[in-house]
Amino acid sequence: MTLVSIQSFGIQAPGGGPRILRALFGERLGDIVNVCSASLPPPPSGPFTERHVPLRPHLGRIESTRANHALGAIDIALGGRFEGTLKSVCEHLGASALHSVAHSLDFVYASRVARSLDLPFFLSIHDDVQYTFRHRVGRRQALLGLSQAWRTAQHRFVITEPLGAEYCRRYGGRDFSVVTDGAERVHDLRVTPAKEAQIYFAGLFHLSYRENLASLLAAADLCRTDQPDLRVACRCGGLEPQFLGGRVPVT
């Protein structure tokens, strides 16, 4: 059996998505071929097997600007080509089943390929797609594709029980399994002095988190009358300058 897994990030890339995927796959390395649909080649995948099949070309600096929300139009325009290429790759690999992560539009095309090849399809969800696609071109296609993929998948994997329950409410009751990032414990909470308040914003800083962090800092600013020493510590990288140097210290 060969499971072909399609997602928009490398299996050994940093971040929560790859960690969840590695926890899902565990030790079954020889039975799985990962297909990374990102515009840039993924980092080395060892000991996993991975192919780079980009959904669209990399467009340089625009990828890291606010304009990247509009790049979904290119994903849609090139979707048919990607679907055909992915089908050929799956046939060449002798795929017995397909798996995809609902992170970008590639999962829509992966589910179509599974149907066209009459193969079982498995779906992983670690974000609320309604939220992550809320400002992106292709949101309608993503939600329609998600509704169909959720109902017709052989099985579904979600990051939390509440997320699975919410998707059952939206798209129909189906069985699902909870798969997290494999961490068995978290670091102990560091108790701080009573005069000092700390807020931690954890995780890689995805562009879709801008509104969350801006709201957090605005609320923290309102609290500074009672907590003048309040500060925010972000356990992530790549914070944008707009979040630094404001009234609430951010480190």
Phi, psi and chi 1 to 4 in degrees:
 res  aa     phi    psi   chi1   chi2   chi3   chi4
   1 MET       -  134.0  174.3  179.1  175.4      -
   2 THR  -122.4  115.9  -61.1      -      -      -
   3 LEU   -93.5  123.8  172.7   69.2      -      -
   4 VAL  -101.2  120.5  177.4      -      -      -
   5 SER  -110.1  126.1 -178.9      -      -      -
   6 ILE  -112.8  127.0  -57.9   97.4      -      -
   7 GLN  -156.1  164.5   54.6  -85.8  -27.5      -
   8 SER   -91.2   18.0   57.4      -      -      -
   9 PHE  -143.4  157.2   45.2   77.6      -      -
  10 GLY   -74.3  149.2      -      -      -      -
  11 ILE   -63.6  -27.2 -175.6   68.5      -      -
  12 GLN  -109.5   17.7  -67.5  -73.1   23.5      -
  13 ALA   -72.5  159.0      -      -      -      -
  14 PRO   -71.4  159.4   25.9  -33.6      -      -
  15 GLY   115.5  168.8      -      -      -      -
  16 GLY   -69.9  -40.3      -      -      -      -
  17 GLY   -56.3  -53.3      -      -      -      -
  18 PRO   -60.1  -37.4  -27.0   36.1      -      -
  19 ARG   -63.7  -42.5  -73.9 -161.1  -59.0  -87.3
  20 ILE   -62.9  -41.2  -64.4  168.1      -      -
  21 LEU   -64.4  -42.5 -151.9   57.1      -      -
  22 ARG   -65.2  -36.4  -66.2 -166.6  -64.0  -91.8
  23 ALA   -65.9  -37.1      -      -      -      -
  24 LEU   -66.3  -44.1  173.0   64.1      -      -
  25 PHE   -78.5  -30.6  -67.4  160.1      -      -
  26 GLY    57.8 -125.7      -      -      -      -
  27 GLU   -96.1    3.2  -58.3  -61.2  -37.2      -
  28 ARG   -83.7   62.5  -61.7 -178.6   61.5   85.9
  29 LEU   -74.4  -40.7  -55.1 -177.8      -      -
  30 GLY   -72.2  -15.5      -      -      -      -
  31 ASP   -97.4    0.8  -59.0  -28.6      -      -
  32 ILE  -126.2  134.2  -60.8  168.9      -      -
  33 VAL  -120.0  120.1  177.4      -      -      -
  34 ASN   -88.8  138.6  -67.5  -81.0      -      -
  35 VAL  -117.5  114.4  171.9      -      -      -
  36 CYS   -92.6  121.6  174.6      -      -      -
  37 SER   -97.6    6.0   65.5      -      -      -
  38 ALA   -63.5  157.6      -      -      -      -
  39 SER   -70.8  -27.9   56.9      -      -      -
  40 LEU  -103.5  149.1  -71.8  175.2      -      -
  41 PRO   -60.5  143.2  -22.0   33.0      -      -
  42 PRO   -75.7  165.8   30.1  -35.9      -      -
  43 PRO   -67.9  168.0   24.0  -32.7      -      -
  44 PRO   -51.1  138.1  -27.8   35.5      -      -
  45 SER  -101.3   -5.3   61.4      -      -      -
  46 GLY   -52.3  141.9      -      -      -      -
  47 PRO   -86.0    8.3   34.7  -36.5      -      -
  48 PHE   -80.7  158.3  -65.2   91.3      -      -
  49 THR   -97.4  133.6  -59.0      -      -      -
  50 GLU  -145.4  143.3 -170.9  163.5   58.2      -
  51 ARG  -119.9  145.6  -63.4  -86.5  -59.8  -89.8
  52 HIS  -102.3  113.0 -177.8 -141.1      -      -
  53 VAL  -127.3   86.6 -177.2      -      -      -
  54 PRO   -67.1  139.3   22.9  -31.6      -      -
  55 LEU   -69.1  -35.8  175.4   53.4      -      -
  56 ARG  -151.4  165.8   58.7  169.1  172.4   78.1
  57 PRO   -68.7  158.0  -14.9   27.9      -      -
  58 HIS   -78.3  136.2 -172.1   70.4      -      -
  59 LEU  -110.3   22.2  -60.1  177.4      -      -
  60 GLY    73.8 -141.3      -      -      -      -
  61 ARG   -63.4  -25.9  -65.5  179.9   60.8 -176.3
  62 ILE   -61.5  -22.5 -166.0  173.8      -      -
  63 GLU   -61.7  -30.0  -58.9  -86.7   -0.7      -
  64 SER  -104.3   19.0   57.8      -      -      -
  65 THR  -111.1  174.8   68.4      -      -      -
  66 ARG   -61.9  -23.8  -66.6  176.5 -175.4  -89.9
  67 ALA   -67.8  -11.0      -      -      -      -
  68 ASN   -64.9  -19.4   75.1  -21.7      -      -
  69 HIS   -63.9  -24.9  -68.8  -55.5      -      -
  70 ALA   -86.3   -7.6      -      -      -      -
  71 LEU   -69.4  -12.6  -61.3 -177.2      -      -
  72 GLY   -60.3  -24.9      -      -      -      -
  73 ALA   -62.3  -36.5      -      -      -      -
  74 ILE   -70.8  -39.0  -58.2  175.9      -      -
  75 ASP   -58.7  -39.7  -66.1  -14.5      -      -
  76 ILE   -69.5  -44.2  -64.5  170.4      -      -
  77 ALA   -62.7  -36.0      -      -      -      -
  78 LEU   -98.1    5.6  -61.3 -179.7      -      -
  79 GLY   -61.3  -41.1      -      -      -      -
  80 GLY   -62.3  -41.9      -      -      -      -
  81 ARG   -63.7  -43.9 -173.9 -173.9   71.0  171.4
  82 PHE   -62.3  -42.3  174.2   77.5      -      -
  83 GLU   -59.6  -43.0 -174.9  176.2  -31.0      -
  84 GLY   -65.1  -42.4      -      -      -      -
  85 THR   -64.2  -43.4  -58.3      -      -      -
  86 LEU   -62.9  -39.9 -178.3   60.0      -      -
  87 LYS   -61.1  -43.2 -178.1  176.8 -179.5 -179.9
  88 SER   -64.0  -41.3  -62.4      -      -      -
  89 VAL   -62.3  -44.4  168.7      -      -      -
  90 CYS   -64.4  -39.9  -68.8      -      -      -
  91 GLU   -65.2  -42.2  -70.4  174.7  -34.2      -
  92 HIS   -63.8  -36.9  174.8   73.7      -      -
  93 LEU   -80.7   -8.7  -66.7  171.9      -      -
  94 GLY    67.9   43.1      -      -      -      -
  95 ALA   -59.8  135.7      -      -      -      -
  96 SER  -100.3  -21.2  -55.9      -      -      -
  97 ALA  -160.8  156.8      -      -      -      -
  98 LEU  -120.4  149.2  -90.6   64.8      -      -
  99 HIS  -136.5  145.1  166.5  -93.1      -      -
 100 SER  -149.4  158.5 -168.2      -      -      -
 101 VAL  -107.7  128.0  179.8      -      -      -
 102 ALA   -76.9   74.6      -      -      -      -
 103 HIS  -120.3  -33.2 -167.8   72.6      -      -
 104 SER  -143.8 -177.6   63.4      -      -      -
 105 LEU   -67.2   -9.6  -76.3  177.8      -      -
 106 ASP   -60.4  -28.9   53.3   -0.5      -      -
 107 PHE   -65.9  -29.6   85.3   91.2      -      -
 108 VAL   -64.8  -45.6  176.5      -      -      -
 109 TYR   -69.7  -34.9  -52.6  121.8      -      -
 110 ALA   -64.0  -40.9      -      -      -      -
 111 SER   -66.8  -33.8   65.1      -      -      -
 112 ARG   -67.0  -41.1  -69.8  178.2 -175.0  170.8
 113 VAL   -62.7  -41.5  169.4      -      -      -
 114 ALA   -59.3  -42.8      -      -      -      -
 115 ARG   -66.2  -41.2  -71.1 -165.2  -62.5  -86.9
 116 SER   -68.1  -29.9   67.9      -      -      -
 117 LEU   -94.2    1.2  -64.2  176.7      -      -
 118 ASP    56.1   48.7 -164.4   24.2      -      -
 119 LEU  -114.6  149.9  -64.9  176.0      -      -
 120 PRO   -61.1  144.4  -18.3   29.9      -      -
 121 PHE  -124.5  132.4  179.0   71.5      -      -
 122 PHE  -117.4  137.6  -62.3   86.0      -      -
 123 LEU  -119.2  131.6  179.1   67.6      -      -
 124 SER  -112.3  139.1  -78.2      -      -      -
 125 ILE  -133.8  120.0  -61.1  169.4      -      -
 126 HIS  -125.8    9.3   58.1 -133.3      -      -
 127 ASP  -140.0  159.8  -72.2  -49.2      -      -
 128 ASP   -85.9  108.5 -175.1  -12.9      -      -
 129 VAL   -62.7  -32.1  175.5      -      -      -
 130 GLN   -57.0  -36.3  -82.0 -167.8    1.7      -
 131 TYR   -80.9  -49.2  175.8   78.8      -      -
 132 THR   -68.5  -23.0   55.2      -      -      -
 133 PHE  -100.9    9.8  -88.8   80.7      -      -
 134 ARG   -64.3  -26.9   67.0 -163.3 -173.6  -74.8
 135 HIS  -113.6   12.6  -62.2  -47.9      -      -
 136 ARG  -103.9  140.6  -67.1  166.3   61.2  177.7
 137 VAL   -64.7  133.9  174.5      -      -      -
 138 GLY   103.7    3.3      -      -      -      -
 139 ARG   -61.4  -44.2 -175.9  176.2 -170.4  -89.4
 140 ARG   -60.6  -45.0  178.3  176.1  176.6  -86.0
 141 GLN   -63.9  -38.7  -71.6   82.1   -7.3      -
 142 ALA   -64.7  -44.5      -      -      -      -
 143 LEU   -70.7  -38.7  -65.8  179.4      -      -
 144 LEU   -64.4  -43.4  -72.2  174.3      -      -
 145 GLY   -65.1  -37.5      -      -      -      -
 146 LEU   -65.7  -42.3  179.2   60.8      -      -
 147 SER   -58.3  -45.0  176.4      -      -      -
 148 GLN   -70.4  -43.0 -176.8  173.7   40.6      -
 149 ALA   -64.1  -39.4      -      -      -      -
 150 TRP   -61.5  -44.0  175.7  -94.0      -      -
 151 ARG   -72.6  -34.8  -65.6 -166.3  -51.5  -89.8
 152 THR  -101.4   -8.5   61.0      -      -      -
 153 ALA   -63.0  149.3      -      -      -      -
 154 GLN   -62.6  -38.6 -173.9   83.5    5.5      -
 155 HIS  -159.5  159.7 -165.4   66.1      -      -
 156 ARG  -126.0  140.8  -69.4  141.2  -69.0  -87.2
 157 PHE  -121.2  129.4  -56.2   95.0      -      -
 158 VAL  -127.9  161.7  -61.8      -      -      -
 159 ILE   -83.1  -24.5 -167.9  172.6      -      -
 160 THR  -143.8  155.6   66.2      -      -      -
 161 GLU   -60.8  -44.8 -172.3   80.2   28.3      -
 162 PRO   -60.8  -36.0  -26.4   36.4      -      -
 163 LEU   -66.0  -42.6 -177.2   61.3      -      -
 164 GLY   -61.6  -41.8      -      -      -      -
 165 ALA   -64.1  -39.0      -      -      -      -
 166 GLU   -66.4  -40.0  173.3   62.8   16.6      -
 167 TYR   -67.7  -35.1  -88.5   49.8      -      -
 168 CYS   -61.8  -39.7  -75.6      -      -      -
 169 ARG   -64.7  -41.9 -175.4 -168.8   68.3   78.9
 170 ARG   -75.6  -46.3  -68.8 -179.0 -167.5  170.9
 171 TYR  -114.3   -3.1  -53.4  118.7      -      -
 172 GLY   117.8  140.3      -      -      -      -
 173 GLY   -64.8  123.8      -      -      -      -
 174 ARG  -143.6  155.8  -62.3  -68.8 -171.0  -85.2
 175 ASP   -70.4  145.7  -67.3  -25.0      -      -
 176 PHE  -149.5  160.5   59.8   84.9      -      -
 177 SER  -119.1  145.7  -60.5      -      -      -
 178 VAL   -94.3  123.3  175.8      -      -      -
 179 VAL  -130.2  117.9  178.5      -      -      -
 180 THR  -101.2 -160.4   64.8      -      -      -
 181 ASP   -84.9    9.3   62.3    2.8      -      -
 182 GLY    85.3   -5.6      -      -      -      -
 183 ALA   -69.4  130.5      -      -      -      -
 184 GLU   -92.8  -15.6  -63.4 -179.6   -2.9      -
 185 ARG  -153.6  160.2   63.6  178.0  -64.2  -87.4
 186 VAL  -113.1  163.3  -63.5      -      -      -
 187 HIS   -64.2  147.0  -67.8  -67.4      -      -
 188 ASP   -63.1  143.7  -65.6  -26.6      -      -
 189 LEU   -68.2  130.2  177.1   65.4      -      -
 190 ARG   -86.5  117.5 -177.3  172.2   71.2   87.5
 191 VAL   -74.9  127.8  178.7      -      -      -
 192 THR  -104.4  159.0   60.1      -      -      -
 193 PRO   -58.3  150.5  -22.4   32.3      -      -
 194 ALA   -60.0  -28.5      -      -      -      -
 195 LYS   -80.0   -7.2   66.8  177.1 -176.9  178.8
 196 GLU  -117.4  128.8  179.6 -178.9  -49.8      -
 197 ALA  -112.1  136.0      -      -      -      -
 198 GLN  -126.8  142.8  -63.8 -175.4   33.2      -
 199 ILE  -124.0  129.7  -60.1  171.9      -      -
 200 TYR  -108.1  129.3  -71.7   95.0      -      -
 201 PHE  -110.7  105.3 -174.0   91.2      -      -
 202 ALA  -101.6  152.5      -      -      -      -
 203 GLY   110.2  163.2      -      -      -      -
 204 LEU   -64.5  144.3  -67.2  177.5      -      -
 205 PHE   -85.4   95.2 -169.5   75.1      -      -
 206 HIS   -79.3  146.7 -168.5  -84.7      -      -
 207 LEU   -57.5  -29.9  -66.8  177.2      -      -
 208 SER   -73.0   -6.7   62.7      -      -      -
 209 TYR   -88.1   -2.1  -59.9  160.3      -      -
 210 ARG   -51.6  -51.1  -77.3 -167.4 -174.1  107.6
 211 GLU   -63.1  -38.2  -67.0  178.8   18.7      -
 212 ASN   -61.1  -47.9  -76.8   -9.5      -      -
 213 LEU   -69.3  -38.9 -175.0   54.6      -      -
 214 ALA   -61.8  -41.4      -      -      -      -
 215 SER   -66.4  -38.9  -63.1      -      -      -
 216 LEU   -61.6  -45.1  171.2   64.8      -      -
 217 LEU   -68.2  -35.9  -65.8  177.8      -      -
 218 ALA   -64.7  -42.4      -      -      -      -
 219 ALA   -66.7  -38.9      -      -      -      -
 220 ALA   -63.9  -36.2      -      -      -      -
 221 ASP   -63.6  -38.5 -173.3   32.3      -      -
 222 LEU   -66.8  -25.9  -66.9  175.2      -      -
 223 CYS   -84.9   -6.9  -66.0      -      -      -
 224 ARG   -70.4  -16.7  -65.3 -167.1   76.1 -140.2
 225 THR   -62.3  -42.2  -59.5      -      -      -
 226 ASP   -88.7  -24.9  -62.2  -37.2      -      -
 227 GLN  -129.2   75.3  -69.5  -77.7    0.7      -
 228 PRO   -63.8  -21.9   21.9  -32.9      -      -
 229 ASP   -93.3   11.5  -64.6  -34.1      -      -
 230 LEU   -62.9  137.1 -174.8  145.2      -      -
 231 ARG  -143.1  162.3   61.9 -171.5  178.8   87.4
 232 VAL  -119.1  127.7  174.7      -      -      -
 233 ALA  -112.2  124.9      -      -      -      -
 234 CYS  -106.3  118.5  -67.6      -      -      -
 235 ARG   -89.7   71.4  -72.5  -63.7  -57.1  -91.3
 236 CYS  -160.2  175.9   60.6      -      -      -
 237 GLY  -119.2  163.9      -      -      -      -
 238 GLY    71.9   33.5      -      -      -      -
 239 LEU   -64.9  139.1  -86.5 -175.0      -      -
 240 GLU   -76.8  148.7  -62.0  173.7  -23.8      -
 241 PRO   -54.9  -28.7  -24.9   33.9      -      -
 242 GLN   -61.5  -20.2   70.6 -167.3   69.3      -
 243 PHE   -95.2   -2.3  -63.8  115.9      -      -
 244 LEU  -109.0  149.0  -55.6  175.1      -      -
 245 GLY    78.7   14.9      -      -      -      -
 246 GLY   -88.5 -168.0      -      -      -      -
 247 ARG   -67.7  -32.2  -73.3  168.6   51.0   86.4
 248 VAL   -97.7  120.0  177.5      -      -      -
 249 PRO   -61.9  132.3  -20.6   31.8      -      -
 250 VAL  -121.6  126.2  177.9      -      -      -
 251 THR  -121.2      -   57.3      -      -      -
